[in-house]
Amino acid sequence: MKSRIVFLSLLFFAPLLLQAQQILFSEPYREDGQEMNFDILGRMKGNVVIFKNVRWHYAVNVYDDSMQLKDKVELDFIPGKAFNVDCVAYPDYFFLIYQYQKRGVLYCMGVKLDAEGKKMGEPIQLDTTEVGIMGDNKIYSTINSDDKKRIMVFKTQRKDDRANFVTLLYDNQLQLIHRSRFSMDYDNHKQAFGDFFTDNEGNFVFTVTDRKTSRENASSFSLISKGPLSDTVSVRNVPLQNNYIDEVKMKVDNVNKRYIVNSFYYAERSGNIEGLYTYIHDVVGDSVFASVYTKFSDDLKELAKSSGSRKLAFNDFFIRNIVLKKDGSFVLTAEDYSTQSNGINNWNRYDYLYGSPYSSPYDYYYYNPSYYGIYRPFNSFNNQNGTRYYYDNILVINMSKKGIPEWTNIINKQQFTDDNDNYLSFNIFNTSGEIHFLFNDISKRDKLLSDNVMTTDGTVKRSPTLRTYEKGFEFMPRYAKQIAARQVIIPSTYRGQICFAKIDF
């Protein structure tokens, strides 16, 4: 099998030499089926390192530069049925932070491993919580700063309309800097947490949106932050001027010391999306740097809509990426996404947004990780038989550092499939001031990997499609990860087994 994969790769090189694109596949293994979870850790000491688990068995795969498997290291020190295994990777080592429950006690553990996947010490206990035999054990999360000098493990427990937090801030050697505890009012039916972040200083920051009912858009939101050595939080209420928002997406700009918040906004409580709201908070001055409502024009709505009325054009769009630039400006991407179950269009934006408990530079742009993150096939929303998934057009907006749109563009695509959407949607990576949009073109029998390149002025160039000459290989670009300035790892499947393609651009 190994020699055939190499032969396919050599065949693939020939038509792509002029574009300087090369692809190499790892060998698929029978035990690596589509129920496998994985996390692409990146490049370490010349190797490509990937963490995976299959049916409670955990391992690290180490590949050489030709994507040949050098070693598979079994992580038998992780107890069976551990959960929430998070990875924080560095150039020559990485941490695994995981949880497991024994009787009524939940244990949060951390361990350091080298670039070959070998332990550099025994696992250490980071925290414990008594949850009872039937209690909620999905309470720990792990986040890290962009420079990875700060790692934060935090837990959230809700009781009697209160959200109780414990935060543990660590350095890049997993040495505890500060532990704190705080609580805040929280109504699970009317409020929703956004994503949680820690910046390079170790500040803990997140958003909370407020709705009057569970079926309405949010009428206000707050920016919450806590200093690295503080035990209390600061709450900044943001007025919406009689407008409404739904999903809030935040990005930490560590270079310019700002928190950038974006959300689609509505003029009515249960109306149609009118445009984009951008709020930028200046961390140093603890003040509002920008607060801007951008109404989408009729022309943009006409370009964006896949079907139906123009006024409904953005109702199924969701913000996917915020790509920072050095001067504080940024590029925002959003995607048209919806589902249909058993032939009935019962898709509901509010169920999707609020159905869950809480919802280093490269050239011109700063690196932006995949919005999908770790591949966990059983954790996807609405993953059930009889569901058709639609992933359509991509909206791209270039925003100034003051939150003013400088140009907009639409990348057209139409994707749909039944029951399994792992091959749909898109991912981005940055090369020399250009953003590449990778997604499968499913208009033909064989899925082709489309590469649309957007320049700094918003011009889109379509590169030649990437394909294999052997039937059976299918790319999963939504889970891809950029591991170097011009190198991307794209998970793929071959006859039901997962493998990994390394593409050099």
Protein Blocks (a to p, Z undefined) as FASTA:
>chain_A
ZZmmmmmmmmmmmmmmmnopacddddddfklcfkbccddfbjeehiacddddeehiacdd
dddfkopafbdcddfkbcghiahiacdddfkbccddddddehjbccdddddddfkopafb
dcddfbdcdebjmlcfblbccdddfklpaccddddddeehiacdddddddfkopafbdcd
ddddddfklgccddddddfkopacddddddfbfkbccfbdcdddddfkbcbdcdddddee
hpacfddcddddfknopadddddddfbfklccfbdcdddddfklopafbdcdddddfklm
mmmpmgdjfklmmmmgccfbdcddfkopacdddddddddeehiacbcfklmmmmpfbgci
ehjbccdddfklpadfklpghiaehiacdddddddddddfkopafbdcddddddddehia
klgcjddddeehiacdddddfkbmbdcdddddddfkopacdddddddfbehiacdfklgc
cfbfkbccddddeehiacdddddZZ
